[in-house]
């Protein structure tokens, strides 16, 4: 259990998956420093998705980094991983220490405000390690994060605060969707780092 009363050993999903919330693993000053550096030092690009044959350019920006120039395809769009930035390597080491899990890649998302979010989806691309862990580290604005079971439609939600770590693993991607709902209550940016394992 951390200083904020979060117990990372507890599974927040009621069944068919495993999600552990570690709470805030960094101080407010560390979060501010990383948010500023990531905003200015990451090679951000608007995300491009191909839906029903049409290319859609999102307001949300993304970046893809890894141990090797891995190809990662989702929504019919392929990205090639860039070499690790120094800050990302430090954050990867911290996340690996907290989770006792190794990762070889990271997909970053930049949401400029609550006007930008992510619709229901699961991270089940073939390139990802099946039932492997995905560790989500947040900086900036606190945002609601939700899960919905694919069959029962049961939902589970929590707030992801700055400096907080959430880990999805096991059968979570097989049985649950997740989303970052849009909100008019948030005007500040949020950066989300999702550390993953690409199978090569």
Secondary structure by P-SEA (a helix, b strand, c coil): ccccccccccccccccbbbbbbcccccaaaaaaaaaaaacccccccbbbbcccbbbbbcccbbbbcccbbbbbcccbbbbbccccaaaaaaaaaaaaaacccccbbbbbbcccccccccccccccccccccbbbbbbbccbbbbbbbbbccccbbbbbbbcccbbbbbcccccccbbbbbcccccccbbbbbbbbbbbcc
